[in-house]
Amino acid sequence: MKILVISREIPPVPGGVAVFVHNLCVQLCHSGHHVDVLTQTRMEYDSIEESLPYAVYRYVTRRKLSSLAPLRRVFSLYYQHRYDVVFL
């Protein structure tokens, strides 16, 4: 199953939401699912993503998730990968 997870925070950003999203994605990958994560751009954390079992896509915006930049990115990713599930 192809899954897109949309989250404002993923590790190494500290906090409970980031840890929850990371653990969820890792478990889904270990269960055999293809998982992609869409999150905000944070340049200082880009190098850590190479060791993750899931792909991380980023959008650039200064606003919250309700702006048009992430919405365009979601549609773009959806038409490229045809996800079965989108998890917000």
NORVENFEN-V115961 format. One record per pair of residues at least 6 apart in sequence whose C-alpha atoms are under 8 Angstrom apart, sorted by the first residue. I is the first residue (numbers start at 1). J is the second residue. D is the distance in whole Angstrom. If there is no record, write none. Layout:
I/J/D, I/J/D
//
This chain:
1/32/8, 1/33/5, 1/34/6, 1/83/8, 1/84/6, 1/85/8, 2/33/6, 2/34/5, 2/35/6, 2/81/8, 2/82/8, 2/83/5, 2/84/5, 2/85/7, 3/33/7, 3/34/6, 3/35/5, 3/36/6, 3/83/6, 3/84/6, 3/85/5, 3/86/6, 3/87/7, 4/35/6, 4/36/5, 4/37/6, 4/38/7, 4/83/6, 4/85/6, 4/86/5, 4/87/6, 5/25/8, 5/35/7, 5/36/6, 5/37/5, 5/38/6, 5/86/6, 5/87/5, 5/88/6, 6/37/6, 6/38/5, 6/39/6, 6/86/7, 6/87/6, 6/88/5, 7/21/7, 7/37/7, 7/38/6, 7/39/5, 7/88/7, 8/39/5, 8/40/6, 8/65/7, 9/17/7, 9/18/5, 9/21/8, 9/39/7, 9/40/8, 10/17/7, 10/18/4, 10/19/7, 10/21/6, 10/22/6, 10/39/7, 11/18/5, 11/19/6, 11/22/7, 12/18/8, 12/45/7, 12/48/8, 25/35/7, 25/54/7, 26/53/7, 26/54/7, 28/34/8, 28/35/7, 29/35/6, 29/53/7, 29/54/7, 34/54/7, 35/54/5, 35/55/7, 36/54/6, 36/55/5, 36/56/6, 36/57/7, 37/54/7, 37/55/6, 37/56/5, 37/57/6, 38/56/6, 38/57/5, 38/58/6, 38/59/7, 38/74/8, 39/56/7, 39/57/6, 39/58/5, 39/59/6, 40/58/5, 40/59/5, 40/60/6, 40/61/7, 41/58/5, 41/59/6, 41/60/6, 41/61/8, 49/55/8, 49/56/7, 59/69/7, 59/70/6, 59/73/7, 60/69/7, 60/70/8, 61/67/8, 61/69/6, 61/70/8, 65/71/8
//
